[in-house]
Amino acid sequence: MDITLADLIPLLPLLVTTGTAVVAMITIGIKRDYGLTAVITIIGLLFAALSAAYLMPNTNSQVTPLMVVDQYSLFFTVVTCATAMFIAIFSYSYLANLDDHKEEYYLLLVIATIGAIVMVSSNHFVSTILGLETLSMSLYGMVAYPVHVKKPIKFPLEASVKYLVLSAAASGILLFGIALIYAQTGTLEFASVVNVPNITEGLDDGFTITALVLVFVGIAFKLSLAPFHMWTPDVYEGSPLPATTYLATIGKAAMFVVLLRLIEASEALTFNSFILVISLVATASILAGNLLALFQRSLKRVLAYSSIAHMGYLLIAVVASYFVQGSISVEAVTIYLVAYMIMSAGAFGVATVASSSEQEFDRIEDYKGLFWRSPLLAAVFTAMLLSLAGIPLTVGFIGKFYIFFAGVEAALWILLAVLIVGSGIGLYYYLRIVYCMLLAVDVEQKFDIALGRNISSHAVLVFLLVLLIGFGVYPAPLMAMIETISTYI
């Protein structure tokens, strides 16, 4: 098909992000300037987010056979670019003392964001794989970034290799499932997955079920769903904090949007066997994630296992989408993804601001007495943790309420019981961190200097806190927008 200038307008956020990567690359080639590269990255991501927001009200275009640019994809493009911009700001002070070239980190961050934008706009397996591999390849570098020849650091390199090997295996499983779908349908569009003449209503076809399960397993690995979650705590713990933040937010959200589009477009849930598989994975993820988080002393590992449980909560709404008329399940997934990105960016952001590439404060005990040493960071951290626990007056409560409502409408009582049990367990380990911050200490705070070195990072944390409480107290504007865009999925 011929692409005209008018067809390129909906792709403006993608073009701006790509242009940012090119400009950053040229700048690095001409003169290495860490501050300039960071500014170029932040401004480029800001303009990409603004361009997506500008296009959102009146855009619904199948630009190419591989991508659809509609209000839903543009909404998540805004969220993705904004989150990437926040991570870029957090990264500046974190990497400032790294004794090596730092500029390429921002190049990797922008390229990863390009992959995420492609993924949220994808309605075809080819664009999904291209976006996923663009995102993943960049993340391999971001995870290992503090490692260099003169001063080798074990854990980031180990985390990167683990992520690379296991991610490659998951991609292989995903591609095998896609190959089975292509063999049966002759096309790679999401909508064609169950478009097979010999499948009649109520009759499960083993070939299609096998293909769907393989695709779901590949996606489940990227989402850290149990029992495909084994890489998550080790990779989170070994990665530098900005890379961990990216993995936990944009990496998860982009992949879940792909899963949601696939489920909605293909009507894959018409197979009872596939519903059972998703339900079992959701149950395992919620219980395993919350129970394993109870025994962790590392903040990163707690949040890693917590993320497994949160992805399990989201699967409840995915299952409910088959049983509930209308878009309530899509709305539930969307609001929870937005809430999860705010909460995770804020929680990891506090840890990033308190740490540096030379020394990370990862153990829960490192935050002992934080309320008395840095009330602002402690207040932000507490709000994020309470929101992750689903406490009222936070956006996390609104997201969990919508998930629960979708489950009630679909009469998924067993999954809802698991959600309640998981939320109760989660409340304990989140409050344990809050309790640790309230304790008095006798020694000098180890990261007093780090806390005051970057005003912009503190400003981002305050902004995330405002979003968290604002959408928790008055979610009507956000929900009105989500109700509108959810009809495009």
Secondary structure, 3 states (H helix, E strand, C coil): CCCCHHHHHHHHHHHHHHHHHHHHHHHHHHCCCHHHHHHHHHHHHHHHHHHHHHHHHHCCEEEECCEEECHHHHHHHHHHHHHHHHHHHHHHHHHCCCCCCCHHHHHHHHHHHHHHHHHHCECEHHHHHHHHHHHHHHHHHHHCCCCCCCCCCHHHHHHHHHHHHHHHHHHHHHHHHHHHHHHHHCCCEHHHCCCCCCCCCCCCCHHHHHHHHHHHHHHHHHCCCCCCCCHHHHHHHHCCHHHHHHHHHHHHHHHHHHHHHHHHHHCHHHCHHHHHHHHHHHHHHHHHHHHHHCCCCEHHHHHHHHHHHHHHHHHHHHHHHHHCCCCHHHHHHHHHHHHHHHHHHHHHHHHHHHCCCCCCCCEHHHHCCHHHHCHHHHHHHHHHHHHHHCCCCCHHHHHHHHHHHHHHHCCCHHHHHHHHHHHHHHHHHHHHHHHHHHCCCCCCCCCHHHHCCCHHHHHHHHHHHHHHHHHHHCCHHHHHHHHHHHHHC
